[in-house]
Structure formats: structure tokens, C-alpha cells
Amino acid sequence: MTPEPDPQPVDPSPANGTARPEPTRPITIMLPDSVLKKLKVVAILKETTVSDLLADAAVAVVRRELKRALGKIASE
């Protein structure tokens, strides 16, 4: 297995004055066909992409679970 190259650093000062998003990496996931078809419909209805829907869901899981884990550590 060949290691993936490191993502390019973020340029904090683009020409339009807004910060560029953090670099991203592709991943592969396996979904049942029926779920993928429905997810594509949801993406169309929300005028977004399947990739963006899944990325947003992943970010939400990370935030929720880290908050929960850090809360448990703080209360110990």
C-alpha cells in the first residue's frame, strides 16, 4: 500500500480575504445501493452533493463524540 502524500498547507491569506478551507482527502465507503440512491435524492433536494452531506455528517459525529468524551474526562 502506497502512503498518501501529505496535504498541501492552507494559505491563510487568499486574494479574496477569506481563509481557504482545510485540505481534504478522498475516502471510500461502502453503502447499500438503496441507501445511496436515497442519499442522492436528498442531495438533489438540498442542492448539494453526496460528498458534502457525508462530510457534514462526519464532522457532526466528531464534534458530538469528542464533546462527550471530553466531558467524561472533565467530570472524572
C-alpha positions in Angstrom: 0.0 0.0 0.0 1.4 3.4 -1.0 1.1 6.1 1.6 -0.8 9.2 0.5 1.1 12.4 0.2 0.7 15.0 2.9 -2.0 17.5 2.1 -0.9 20.9 0.9 -0.7 23.6 3.6 -3.5 26.1 3.9 -2.8 29.5 2.5 -4.2 31.9 5.3 -4.2 34.9 3.0 -6.0 34.3 -0.3 -6.8 37.1 -2.6 -10.4 37.5 -1.6 -9.6 37.9 2.1 -11.3 34.7 3.3 -9.5 31.7 4.7 -9.3 28.7 2.5 -10.9 25.5 3.9 -8.7 22.8 5.4 -7.2 20.4 2.9 -9.4 17.3 2.3 -8.6 13.7 1.4 -10.8 11.2 -0.5 -12.1 8.2 1.3 -14.1 5.2 0.1 -17.1 4.0 1.9 -19.5 1.1 1.2 -23.2 1.8 1.3 -26.1 -0.4 0.2 -27.4 0.6 -3.2 -30.8 1.5 -1.8 -29.3 3.9 0.7 -27.0 5.5 -1.9 -30.0 6.1 -4.3 -32.0 7.8 -1.5 -28.9 9.8 -0.4 -28.6 11.1 -4.0 -32.2 12.2 -3.9 -31.6 14.0 -0.6 -28.6 15.7 -2.1 -30.6 16.9 -5.1 -33.4 18.2 -2.8 -30.8 20.1 -0.7 -29.0 21.3 -3.7 -25.7 19.9 -2.5 -23.6 16.8 -3.2 -23.5 13.4 -1.6 -19.9 14.1 -0.6 -20.9 17.3 1.2 -23.7 15.5 3.0 -21.4 12.8 4.2 -18.7 15.2 5.2 -21.1 17.3 7.2 -22.4 14.2 8.9 -18.8 13.1 9.8 -18.0 16.5 11.2 -21.1 16.4 13.4 -20.2 12.9 14.7 -16.6 14.0 15.5 -17.8 17.1 17.3 -20.5 15.3 19.3 -18.3 12.3 20.3 -15.3 14.5 21.2 -17.5 16.7 23.3 -19.0 13.7 25.0 -15.5 12.1 25.6 -14.0 15.4 26.9 -17.0 15.9 29.2 -16.4 12.5 30.7 -12.7 13.2 31.2 -13.5 16.6 32.8 -16.0 15.0 35.3 -13.6 12.4 36.5 
